Amino acid sequence: MTRFVVRPSPRLSGTIKVSGATKNLGCKVMAASLLAPGVTTVRNISKVDDLAIMIELLGSVGAAIAVVGEDSIEIDTSGAIIPEAPFELVSRMRASFNILGPLLGRCGEARVALPGGDSIGSRKLDMHVDGLRAMGACVEIDQGFVVARSEGGLRGARHLLEFPSVGATENLLGAAVLAKGVTVIDNAAREPEITELCALFNRMGAHIVGGGSSTITIEGVESLHPVDTTLIGDRIEVGTYLSALGIAGGEIELVGTRIDHVEMVVHKFGKMGMLISPTADGIWARASRRLTAQDISTLPFPGFATDFMPLAVALLAVSEGTAIVTENVYDDRFAFVTELARMGAQVRNEGRHAVVSGVERLRGATVVAADVRAGAALVIAGLAADDETVVADAHHIDRGYSDLPGKLRALGADIERLG
């Protein structure tokens, strides 16, 4: 069993390079490569566990993947593609469901198992299915698989998402780029990863306008071609290190990221007392005193992302004062507060709300990581805990972070991986 052991740490100091956004963007780029026969190169990719799953998944449908150097992969989709994604892979990672739109767009049919991933509440697929049906696809759920067909090819349509879902926006983009006519996605997700995916498709030969806005217009084209692309920095990793800084104090610099990708985090942490500034190639930040609690509500981008919420709760647990944290995106993301309470945090969960009253120090305990972000939150909470904190089931953390213990050690934290 993989576990991380965290001991009371000094103030953080140093510079680290932010990993590429492999979990939230790289896996989606890999799915998009299915639409462009040939060799697509993806650079600045990090070796997180979700990458390994996506490599297996693409291999299962007929793509050939080669790891090149330390941070690049080549995806050859020039051969025949099998339009079926097996349960044993899709059930391990929700992002793998993003293969549905590209498979349908390229092959005219797709059979994709219902997705798995973190246990953070219901994440319905209705918006994916309704959007594909609006484009003329016949879609049904059959024995744990989503089965989609498009006799005569997909056709452009206007579709309004009930919620600006990142996954639904990505799947509909993958289906629409080769569809006949014009597709309009209203109330589309606006996350930086969506902006990057739209830019990628355009470089591949697509005609997309409005990426990063709430209305995306896609004019279908006959074909796409492979490209060489570089991933942006992982903004969730940035939020993790800024939260760790707020907990432990100190001064750090993060290289390979953009401050506008974490603008709401910067705004909230700034109000709490952290100093944060952009640099030529990243972000500088300092926490010279105990931070002051601020209420937080999660919202789609450009709001405070739900992935940042567990990290923020860990920070609020040692901040001065009381704050209310409201989760507006997923309905079961506060399960981790029970583990945080084992460390002495004063947290009370009531439905979609948590009331956090800060204490000066936490206490070490053995806790369990239930998902990737909750696990990271428990790790950084251990920086401000007396005695030793053991985070069990840390393999969940490895799904989204490339060597989180090593990077925190580079900033001066006392942390090691066991198992």
Backbone torsions as a table, in degrees:
resi	resn	phi	psi	omega
1	MET	NA	125.1	178.4
2	THR	-74.9	132.1	176.2
3	ARG	-144.7	150.0	176.9
4	PHE	-107.2	134.1	177.9
5	VAL	-109.1	121.5	-176.8
6	VAL	-117.4	132.4	178.6
7	ARG	-117.3	160.3	179.5
8	PRO	-49.6	129.4	-172.0
9	SER	-115.0	151.2	173.9
10	PRO	-74.3	178.8	177.5
11	ARG	-61.6	141.5	-177.9
12	LEU	-76.6	147.7	-179.8
13	SER	-158.6	138.3	174.9
14	GLY	134.1	-175.9	-178.7
15	THR	-125.7	134.8	175.6
16	ILE	-135.1	152.2	175.9
17	LYS	-88.4	130.1	178.6
18	VAL	-74.9	135.8	179.6
19	SER	-69.2	158.3	173.6
20	GLY	-65.8	152.3	-175.7
21	ALA	-77.5	70.3	-173.5
22	THR	-72.7	-46.4	-177.1
23	LYS	-64.7	-48.7	-172.0
24	ASN	-93.3	-9.8	177.6
25	LEU	-132.1	-48.1	-174.8
26	GLY	-56.9	-42.6	179.5
27	CYS	-64.7	-33.0	178.4
28	LYS	-74.0	-35.4	174.7
29	VAL	-63.3	-40.6	178.8
30	MET	-62.2	-41.6	176.0
31	ALA	-62.9	-41.3	-179.0
32	ALA	-63.5	-28.6	-178.2
33	SER	-62.1	-21.1	178.6
34	LEU	-62.8	-22.1	-177.4
35	LEU	-83.8	-7.3	-175.5
36	ALA	-126.2	90.7	-179.4
37	PRO	-54.3	131.6	-176.3
38	GLY	130.7	-159.9	-175.3
39	VAL	-109.3	114.5	174.2
40	THR	-98.8	132.8	178.4
41	THR	-108.5	129.6	178.8
42	VAL	-117.5	120.7	-177.2
43	ARG	-109.8	167.2	-177.2
44	ASN	58.9	37.5	179.5
45	ILE	-94.5	144.1	-178.2
46	SER	-110.6	150.9	-173.4
47	LYS	-86.4	66.9	173.2
48	VAL	-88.4	161.3	-176.3
49	ASP	-64.6	-31.3	178.5
50	ASP	-63.4	-29.5	176.4
51	LEU	-63.6	-43.6	179.9
52	ALA	-60.8	-39.4	178.5
53	ILE	-65.2	-43.1	-178.5
54	MET	-66.7	-35.2	176.0
55	ILE	-62.5	-44.0	177.1
56	GLU	-61.3	-42.5	-177.1
57	LEU	-64.0	-48.1	179.8
58	LEU	-63.9	-36.7	176.3
59	GLY	-62.1	-36.3	-178.3
60	SER	-68.5	-23.0	179.5
61	VAL	-99.0	2.8	173.0
62	GLY	114.6	-1.7	177.7
63	ALA	-83.0	154.9	175.9
64	ALA	-114.2	125.4	-175.5
65	ILE	-117.3	133.2	177.2
66	ALA	-123.8	132.7	174.9
67	VAL	-85.0	127.0	-176.2
68	VAL	-118.6	114.4	179.9
69	GLY	65.8	-155.6	-175.1
70	GLU	-82.8	-28.6	-170.0
71	ASP	-141.8	30.9	179.7
72	SER	-138.1	150.9	172.0
73	ILE	-133.9	152.4	174.0
74	GLU	-117.3	131.4	-176.6
75	ILE	-117.4	113.6	-179.1
76	ASP	-100.1	110.6	-178.9
77	THR	-113.0	27.1	-176.6
78	SER	-78.4	-18.1	-179.7
79	GLY	-84.5	-175.5	178.6
80	ALA	-66.4	136.6	179.5
81	ILE	-104.8	130.8	178.4
82	ILE	-92.8	117.5	-172.4
83	PRO	-81.5	48.4	178.8
84	GLU	-140.5	126.9	178.5
85	ALA	-109.2	117.2	-170.7
86	PRO	-73.2	154.1	-178.0
87	PHE	-59.6	-42.6	-172.8
88	GLU	-63.1	-19.0	177.4
89	LEU	-100.7	-48.2	-177.5
90	VAL	-63.5	-33.1	-178.5
91	SER	-68.4	-14.8	-177.9
92	ARG	-89.8	-15.0	-175.1
93	MET	-157.1	123.0	-175.8
94	ARG	-64.9	-34.3	-177.8
95	ALA	-59.6	-22.5	179.9
96	SER	-66.3	-18.8	177.6
97	PHE	-66.0	-18.0	179.1
98	ASN	-69.5	0.1	173.9
99	ILE	-77.3	-16.1	-175.9
100	LEU	-59.5	-54.4	-177.6
101	GLY	-60.6	-50.0	177.7
102	PRO	-61.1	-39.7	177.5
103	LEU	-62.9	-44.0	179.3
104	LEU	-65.0	-40.9	179.7
105	GLY	-65.3	-38.0	-177.3
106	ARG	-85.0	-42.3	-170.9
107	CYS	-101.9	-14.2	-177.0
108	GLY	80.6	-0.5	177.2
109	GLU	-157.6	159.1	178.8
110	ALA	-160.1	143.7	174.5
111	ARG	-132.4	105.6	-171.9
112	VAL	-124.7	128.8	179.3
113	ALA	-62.9	151.0	175.2
114	LEU	-61.6	141.2	-169.4
115	PRO	-79.6	160.8	172.9
116	GLY	-112.6	-139.9	179.8
117	GLY	116.3	-160.6	-176.9
118	ASP	-67.1	146.5	177.6
119	SER	-88.3	81.8	-177.5
120	ILE	-126.1	23.0	177.0
121	GLY	112.0	174.7	-176.5
122	SER	-70.2	136.5	176.5
123	ARG	-135.3	84.6	-169.1
124	LYS	-67.3	152.0	-178.5
125	LEU	-98.7	6.3	-176.2
126	ASP	-54.8	-41.5	-176.1
127	MET	-67.4	-34.1	175.1
128	HIS	-63.6	-51.2	-174.9
129	VAL	-65.9	-45.5	-178.7
130	ASP	-61.6	-39.4	179.7
131	GLY	-65.6	-41.2	178.7
132	LEU	-67.5	-38.3	177.1
133	ARG	-64.5	-37.1	177.4
134	ALA	-62.1	-26.8	179.9
135	MET	-90.3	9.7	173.8
136	GLY	96.7	5.0	179.7
137	ALA	-80.5	146.6	170.3
138	CYS	-94.4	117.8	-174.2
139	VAL	-127.5	132.4	176.5
140	GLU	-143.8	159.1	175.7
141	ILE	-101.2	122.5	-175.0
142	ASP	-134.6	107.6	175.4
143	GLN	51.0	49.5	175.6
144	GLY	83.7	9.0	177.4
145	PHE	-122.6	145.7	167.6
146	VAL	-91.5	118.9	-178.4
147	VAL	-111.4	120.4	-176.6
148	ALA	-127.6	140.1	176.3
149	ARG	-139.4	149.7	177.0
150	SER	-134.4	89.6	179.0
151	GLU	-64.2	122.2	-179.3
152	GLY	81.4	2.6	177.6
153	GLY	93.3	156.1	177.9
154	LEU	-72.7	154.5	177.7
155	ARG	-129.5	148.4	-178.4
156	GLY	-60.4	149.0	179.1
157	ALA	-156.3	162.3	173.0
158	ARG	-97.6	129.9	-177.2
159	HIS	-136.9	130.7	178.6
160	LEU	-101.8	117.9	176.3
161	LEU	-76.8	137.1	178.3
162	GLU	-66.0	-27.5	-178.2
163	PHE	-146.0	144.8	-179.0
164	PRO	-72.0	69.0	-176.4
165	SER	-72.8	128.5	177.9
166	VAL	-65.7	-49.4	-177.6
167	GLY	-61.1	-44.0	179.7
168	ALA	-65.4	-41.4	177.8
169	THR	-60.6	-43.3	-179.5
170	GLU	-64.9	-43.8	-179.4
171	ASN	-65.4	-40.5	180.0
172	LEU	-69.1	-35.3	174.1
173	LEU	-60.5	-45.7	-179.3
174	GLY	-62.9	-31.9	178.5
175	ALA	-80.5	-32.7	-169.6
176	ALA	-82.5	-25.2	-171.2
177	VAL	-63.7	-27.4	178.0
178	LEU	-108.8	7.4	-180.0
179	ALA	-74.7	157.8	177.6
180	LYS	-79.2	127.7	177.9
181	GLY	90.8	-160.5	-172.2
182	VAL	-110.4	131.5	175.3
183	THR	-111.9	135.4	176.2
184	VAL	-121.7	123.7	176.0
185	ILE	-104.1	111.0	177.5
186	ASP	-95.6	148.6	-174.6
187	ASN	60.0	38.9	179.8
188	ALA	-71.5	156.0	174.0
189	ALA	-65.9	148.6	-175.0
190	ARG	-118.5	9.7	-177.1
191	GLU	-57.7	152.5	177.7
192	PRO	-55.0	-31.8	179.0
193	GLU	-66.4	-32.8	175.6
194	ILE	-68.9	-43.7	176.8
195	THR	-56.6	-44.7	-179.9
196	GLU	-66.6	-38.5	179.9
197	LEU	-66.1	-40.8	176.6
198	CYS	-62.4	-42.0	178.4
199	ALA	-63.3	-40.2	177.6
200	LEU	-60.2	-49.1	-179.9
201	PHE	-58.8	-40.8	178.7
202	ASN	-63.4	-39.4	177.1
203	ARG	-66.6	-25.7	177.3
204	MET	-81.3	-5.8	178.6
205	GLY	113.2	3.4	178.6
206	ALA	-77.3	167.3	175.9
207	HIS	-121.1	93.5	-177.5
208	ILE	-124.3	131.8	177.2
209	VAL	-123.4	136.8	173.9
210	GLY	99.6	9.1	176.9
211	GLY	-58.4	129.1	-176.0
212	GLY	93.9	-3.7	175.3
213	SER	-112.0	175.7	-177.5
214	SER	-80.8	-7.9	175.9
215	THR	-127.0	117.0	179.9
216	ILE	-113.1	128.4	-179.8
217	THR	-112.8	126.4	-177.8
218	ILE	-121.2	119.7	173.3
219	GLU	-97.4	116.2	-175.0
220	GLY	-61.9	145.4	178.5
221	VAL	-121.6	169.0	-177.2
222	GLU	-74.4	-36.7	-175.7
223	SER	-158.2	162.9	175.6
224	LEU	-123.0	160.5	178.6
225	HIS	-125.2	152.0	-178.7
226	PRO	-70.6	157.0	-178.3
227	VAL	-138.4	173.6	173.4
228	ASP	-109.3	118.7	-173.3
229	THR	-132.1	153.2	-179.8
230	THR	-120.7	130.1	-178.4
231	LEU	-73.6	145.1	171.1
232	ILE	-71.5	165.2	176.5
233	GLY	-65.5	151.7	-178.0
234	ASP	-78.3	107.6	-176.3
235	ARG	-68.6	-26.4	177.8
236	ILE	-71.1	-35.3	174.3
237	GLU	-63.4	-39.6	177.1
238	VAL	-58.8	-47.9	178.6
239	GLY	-61.2	-32.7	178.7
240	THR	-65.4	-46.5	-178.2
241	TYR	-71.4	-33.7	175.8
242	LEU	-66.8	-39.0	176.8
243	SER	-65.5	-40.9	177.6
244	ALA	-61.9	-40.2	177.2
245	LEU	-61.7	-43.3	178.7
246	GLY	-62.1	-32.8	-179.8
247	ILE	-76.6	-46.4	-174.0
248	ALA	-92.4	-20.8	-173.6
249	GLY	80.1	166.4	177.2
250	GLY	124.1	-158.2	-176.7
251	GLU	-146.5	126.5	-177.5
252	ILE	-137.2	162.7	172.5
253	GLU	-130.6	133.1	-179.5
254	LEU	-112.0	122.3	-175.1
255	VAL	-105.5	140.6	176.5
256	GLY	90.5	34.7	178.4
257	THR	-146.2	174.7	-179.9
258	ARG	-128.8	135.0	-175.2
259	ILE	-68.0	-27.9	-179.3
260	ASP	-71.2	-15.0	176.3
261	HIS	-77.9	-16.1	179.7
262	VAL	-129.1	35.4	-171.8
263	GLU	-60.4	-42.0	-178.6
264	MET	-70.2	-36.1	175.2
265	VAL	-62.6	-45.2	178.5
266	VAL	-59.9	-42.0	179.7
267	HIS	-62.4	-48.4	-177.3
268	LYS	-67.0	-46.6	-178.7
269	PHE	-67.2	-31.7	175.2
270	GLY	-63.4	-41.9	177.5
271	LYS	-65.9	-25.1	179.0
272	MET	-80.1	-13.1	176.6
273	GLY	119.7	2.0	178.1
274	MET	-84.7	141.4	174.3
275	LEU	-95.9	125.0	-177.2
276	ILE	-136.7	131.7	-179.9
277	SER	-140.2	149.4	173.3
278	PRO	-74.5	150.8	172.0
279	THR	-119.7	-179.3	-178.5
280	ALA	-61.8	-31.2	-177.5
281	ASP	-133.6	25.6	178.5
282	GLY	170.5	-135.7	-173.7
283	ILE	-139.8	137.6	171.5
284	TRP	-110.4	142.3	179.7
285	ALA	-148.6	148.2	177.4
286	ARG	-139.9	136.9	172.0
287	ALA	-125.1	102.7	-173.5
288	SER	-98.9	-5.0	179.6
289	ARG	-149.1	171.7	176.4
290	ARG	-64.5	131.1	-176.5
291	LEU	-77.1	162.3	-177.7
292	THR	-106.2	134.3	-174.1
293	ALA	-61.8	143.5	174.2
294	GLN	-137.6	140.3	176.0
295	ASP	-64.8	146.8	-178.2
296	ILE	-136.7	136.8	174.0
297	SER	-128.8	130.4	179.7
298	THR	-82.4	142.5	179.0
299	LEU	-151.3	160.5	173.6
300	PRO	-60.6	158.3	179.0
301	PHE	-54.3	135.7	13.8
302	PRO	-91.3	20.2	177.1
303	GLY	-74.9	-174.2	-179.1
304	PHE	-75.8	111.1	-172.0
305	ALA	-64.3	144.4	179.1
306	THR	-61.2	-29.9	178.4
307	ASP	-65.3	-24.0	178.5
308	PHE	-82.1	-15.7	-170.4
309	MET	-60.7	-49.8	179.2
310	PRO	-59.4	-36.0	178.5
311	LEU	-65.0	-41.3	179.3
312	ALA	-66.6	-37.4	178.0
313	VAL	-63.4	-41.4	177.1
314	ALA	-60.6	-40.7	177.9
315	LEU	-66.5	-44.4	179.7
316	LEU	-64.0	-26.6	-178.4
317	ALA	-63.3	-22.1	178.5
318	VAL	-120.4	15.4	176.1
319	SER	-90.5	167.5	-178.5
320	GLU	-87.6	122.9	177.9
321	GLY	106.4	-172.3	-176.9
322	THR	-121.3	139.4	179.6
323	ALA	-135.9	155.5	175.1
324	ILE	-109.3	127.1	178.3
325	VAL	-110.0	126.3	-178.1
326	THR	-116.0	125.7	179.0
327	GLU	-100.7	110.8	-175.0
328	ASN	-103.0	-2.3	-173.3
329	VAL	-104.2	-53.6	-179.8
330	TYR	-114.0	152.6	-170.5
331	ASP	-98.0	2.3	-178.9
332	ASP	-146.1	48.2	-175.2
333	ARG	-100.4	0.7	-178.4
334	PHE	-96.2	9.8	-178.4
335	ALA	-59.2	-28.4	-176.5
336	PHE	-69.6	-16.5	-175.2
337	VAL	-67.1	-23.1	175.4
338	THR	-63.1	-42.0	177.8
339	GLU	-67.3	-40.3	178.8
340	LEU	-63.7	-36.1	178.3
341	ALA	-65.0	-29.5	176.7
342	ARG	-63.7	-20.2	178.5
343	MET	-93.8	7.7	177.2
344	GLY	94.4	5.9	177.7
345	ALA	-69.1	141.8	178.0
346	GLN	-96.8	86.4	-176.0
347	VAL	-128.4	129.9	176.7
348	ARG	-122.6	122.5	-177.4
349	ASN	-100.5	130.4	177.2
350	GLU	-134.4	94.8	-179.6
351	GLY	64.0	-120.8	-179.7
352	ARG	-87.7	10.0	-177.7
353	HIS	-123.5	150.0	171.9
354	ALA	-134.4	134.4	176.5
355	VAL	-102.4	120.5	-175.4
356	VAL	-116.9	118.9	176.1
357	SER	-109.4	116.1	-173.3
358	GLY	-67.9	144.8	172.3
359	VAL	-119.5	160.3	-177.1
360	GLU	-69.6	-40.7	-179.5
361	ARG	-138.9	146.7	170.8
362	LEU	-93.6	178.1	177.0
363	ARG	-124.4	146.2	-179.2
364	GLY	-64.4	146.8	178.9
365	ALA	-161.1	167.7	171.1
366	THR	-93.7	120.6	-175.9
367	VAL	-128.3	166.8	-175.0
368	VAL	-121.5	130.9	176.5
369	ALA	-83.9	117.4	-179.2
370	ALA	-90.5	-24.5	177.4
371	ASP	-153.7	176.3	-170.1
372	VAL	-63.1	-48.2	-176.0
373	ARG	-77.8	-37.8	175.9
374	ALA	-61.6	-40.0	178.2
375	GLY	-62.9	-44.0	177.8
376	ALA	-62.3	-36.5	178.8
377	ALA	-63.3	-40.6	178.9
378	LEU	-67.3	-35.3	178.1
379	VAL	-63.1	-50.0	-176.4
380	ILE	-71.6	-27.2	174.4
381	ALA	-62.4	-34.0	179.5
382	GLY	-63.4	-18.5	177.4
383	LEU	-63.7	-27.5	-178.1
384	ALA	-112.1	26.8	179.5
385	ALA	-109.4	138.4	173.5
386	ASP	-73.4	143.8	-177.0
387	ASP	70.5	-162.0	-169.2
388	GLU	-101.3	135.5	174.8
389	THR	-110.4	129.2	177.6
390	VAL	-112.8	119.3	178.4
391	VAL	-101.9	106.0	-179.5
392	ALA	-84.0	167.4	-176.7
393	ASP	54.3	39.7	-176.1
394	ALA	-71.3	-5.7	175.4
395	HIS	-60.4	-26.6	175.7
396	HIS	-60.8	-39.5	-178.9
397	ILE	-65.3	-36.8	-179.2
398	ASP	-65.4	-16.2	177.6
399	ARG	-63.5	-32.3	-174.2
400	GLY	-121.3	-8.1	-177.9
401	TYR	-124.6	135.4	174.8
402	SER	-93.2	99.2	178.2
403	ASP	58.6	61.7	176.0
404	LEU	-57.6	-43.2	178.4
405	PRO	-60.3	-41.7	-178.4
406	GLY	-63.7	-40.2	-179.3
407	LYS	-70.9	-38.1	176.7
408	LEU	-67.7	-36.1	175.9
409	ARG	-62.8	-36.1	179.2
410	ALA	-63.3	-20.7	177.0
411	LEU	-96.8	2.3	176.5
412	GLY	105.6	0.3	-179.2
413	ALA	-72.6	153.3	177.4
414	ASP	-101.0	94.4	-174.4
415	ILE	-149.4	143.5	177.7
416	GLU	-143.1	158.0	177.0
417	ARG	-100.6	135.5	174.6
418	LEU	-123.7	140.1	177.2
419	GLY	82.9	NA	NA
